[in-house]
Amino acid sequence: MFGIRVLIYLIGIGLVIWILVRLAKSPRVEQRNTGKVDDMVRCARCGIFVPRNEAVKEGDRYYCCSRHRDEDR
């Protein structure tokens, strides 16, 4: 009877150690900058921010889509 109790404790301790080792080896989430972030511009019609290279430009104003550019004329 005493041997089974010791065996259960050892299995429990081993399980806790295994979980701690797995957590320590888990891949860390690192914030990596994969490239330069493009400048953001605000749509003159709705106010949403879009990257400058995706925005539709009309004169000195930027729009999120051509529909908003046409509505603002």
Contacts in CASP RR format, 6 or more apart in sequence:
PFRMAT RR
TARGET T0000
AUTHOR 0000-0000-0000
METHOD contacts of the structure
MODEL  1
MFGIRVLIYLIGIGLVIWILVRLAKSPRVEQRNTGKVDDMVRCARCGIFV
PRNEAVKEGDRYYCCSRHRDEDR
38 51 0 8 1.000
38 52 0 8 1.000
38 53 0 8 1.000
39 51 0 8 1.000
39 52 0 8 1.000
40 49 0 8 1.000
40 50 0 8 1.000
40 51 0 8 1.000
40 52 0 8 1.000
41 49 0 8 1.000
41 50 0 8 1.000
41 51 0 8 1.000
41 52 0 8 1.000
41 55 0 8 1.000
41 62 0 8 1.000
42 48 0 8 1.000
42 49 0 8 1.000
42 62 0 8 1.000
43 49 0 8 1.000
43 50 0 8 1.000
43 55 0 8 1.000
43 62 0 8 1.000
43 63 0 8 1.000
43 64 0 8 1.000
43 68 0 8 1.000
44 61 0 8 1.000
44 62 0 8 1.000
44 63 0 8 1.000
44 68 0 8 1.000
44 72 0 8 1.000
45 63 0 8 1.000
45 64 0 8 1.000
45 68 0 8 1.000
45 69 0 8 1.000
45 71 0 8 1.000
45 72 0 8 1.000
46 64 0 8 1.000
46 68 0 8 1.000
47 64 0 8 1.000
48 64 0 8 1.000
50 62 0 8 1.000
50 64 0 8 1.000
52 62 0 8 1.000
55 62 0 8 1.000
55 63 0 8 1.000
55 64 0 8 1.000
56 62 0 8 1.000
56 63 0 8 1.000
56 64 0 8 1.000
56 65 0 8 1.000
56 66 0 8 1.000
56 68 0 8 1.000
56 69 0 8 1.000
57 63 0 8 1.000
58 69 0 8 1.000
58 72 0 8 1.000
61 72 0 8 1.000
63 69 0 8 1.000
63 72 0 8 1.000
END
